[in-house]
Amino acid sequence: MQRSAWWRFSLGRGGLARLSALGVFALLAGCQGAVTTDLATELPSDPNITQVVAYIRGLEFSTSSGNTKILEFSTSEQLDLIDLADDNGLLRLFTSEDLPEGNYTGVRLLFDEDRADDNFVTTNAGTQFPLNVTEGDYASLSFSIDNNRNSTDSFTLLLDLRKSLSFDEDNREYNLTAMMRAVETSEMSRIEGNVSVTCPTGTSLERGAVYLFQGRDVTPDDIDGSGVEPFATAPVFTATSGGGFFYALRYLPAGDYTLAVTCDGNDEDPTADDDLRFRNAINVSLDDHETIARDLP
């Protein structure tokens, strides 16, 4: 679903300056750098959600100088973000799109404000709720484009719906603040394994989730906007044969991590302190472009 990009330059966060078509082509003619981006998602905490539909218009990159550069689709795309939550759901956003010279430090999704009323969430009961969408913080990345040399960079972006999607009980609507991470596609790694922990009375691995924290020996905590926050999350899945449980944390950069499981994963609300109970925390070290197996017994 790749779309050609319309390029825009932003002078800082304060005001956008649209370039004429002639100006765009003049700038791109001297630009030797290009970027490719793919998008995936992680499922929300509520397993009853079957659709999270929003209109995406492109990406915004931040630079070390405080400027922003925007890549936009020719028309905004309606995406069901749930469709991107499995290994076959990776969506190509841009292929080898030119960017001007600069040191790039972050990226975030841009949503179509003109289609805000068309965003929605659907549950397995068939109920449809309004969805309010907010652009989140920039996901950290690092690459440079120099007009004097050729370069190509490729990143996979992961939008974690467990960290991004919350329900407003008073207004009976959902809110989405896009929380993403970005990893160089050629270097991304994966952790996967079986889960067989014993859950406290009243809980079950059928409601479980696995949380990954940056650093070793981290005391796990839920998503609440304060203290220790998970770097990545994934639901615990039930195997189609045998009835066992497993997980997969995808699109990860190399590093040292703490891995833990909770049997209360469906109770996660990213806007509140849910006091989730974590079990069997272990340390994990990842190299670039590595898949490792770590069971959680």
Number of C-alpha atoms within 10 A of each C-alpha: 8 12 16 16 20 15 21 18 19 19 13 15 10 7 9 14 10 12 14 10 10 8 11 15 13 11 14 17 12 13 20 18 23 19 17 17 21 18 21 24 23 25 24 26 27 19 12 13 18 19 18 25 19 25 23 19 21 23 19 20 21 24 19 13 12 12 16 21 22 22 22 21 18 13 15 18 16 16 16 17 21 19 19 19 20 14 10 9 14 17 18 15 22 24 17 15 19 21 25 20 18 18 15 22 19 20 25 24 23 21 21 18 13 9 13 16 13 15 20 21 21 17 15 11 9 12 9 15 17 19 24 18 23 17 14 16 15 19 21 16 16 15 16 19 22 16 17 11 9 11 16 15 19 19 20 23 24 25 26 24 26 25 29 23 24 22 16 10 8 6 9 10 16 19 17 19 17 24 21 26 24 26 21 21 19 12 16 21 22 19 21 16 16 19 22 13 17 13 17 13 6 7 14 15 24 16 18 23 25 25 24 24 23 18 15 16 15 17 12 23 20 24 25 18 12 10 10 15 17 19 18 23 28 23 27 22 19 16 12 8 6 7 9 14 19 20 24 20 19 21 23 26 20 17 14 16 19 21 29 23 29 27 24 23 30 19 14 22 21 19 15 13 14 16 13 18 16 21 19 12 20 17 17 20 13 18 16 15 16 14 16 14 12 17 15 21 11
